[in-house]
Amino acid sequence: MSEEKIVKEPETPVKETITPLKCTIGAFLAGAMSYGSYNLTSAIATTFANKPIHTTNQIVANISSVVRSLVVGVVSLGIWVFGIVAIGLLALGIQLLVQNSKKQSPNT
């Protein structure tokens, strides 16, 4: 039997243009995720505050305290990450609008 070699031609990369609308939509989504992360952090912190650790073992108390702090810290990190992304995308959209208006205005 003979084997046929199938040669795939390399695909040309598709260039997507960045538009102010895409930046605004992305900023809105990142802001919504930041707000959701804020609500989740508040709910977790409230739950942890309402349910104290009941133990006489100091090691268990220390480990559970560290785990609770890590959980709240990781979730609150999402607030900052998504918030900064939202601000950056909004700033990029404004920059694109300014650049487009400068290109379209007649030079005097």
Secondary structure, 3 states (H helix, E strand, C coil): CCCCCCCCCCCCCCCCCCCHHHHHHHHHHHHHHHHHHHHHHHHHHHHHHHCCCCCCCHHHHHHHHHHHHHHHHHHHHHHHHHHHHHHHHHHHHHHHHHHHHHHHCCCC
